[in-house]
Amino acid sequence: MKEREFQNADLYTYMHDIFGPDVMEIFDMRYEPTLKKPEQKEETKDNQTEKKEQ
């Protein structure tokens, strides 16, 4: 069982390196929607917009 977890972590790291954090976040939302709530994502976008405007 632990070996499977290590393999999964290695695969996830490899995919993260290839696709980047933005695409992996989409995968995370699709397959584990409880990790992040859409409200948190929108809040982050709003904060980034405010910083750019300043």
Steps between C-alpha positions, in 0.01 A plus 500: 500500500777746588676417173187605309489830689865569414434420134198731498702782657779452245250504213329812634838677531590400145168629366542823698840553340362439150166684515574765763305605806206660316407184309557280803264720699232425240567128538485535879164675481364236263609194697506631858254789517513507881863620498413853389173682490411719200439793737864488608614500138285803414623683807858446386419633152343812652806562715731465199289745300516754782879468521538553125283813509708657778 
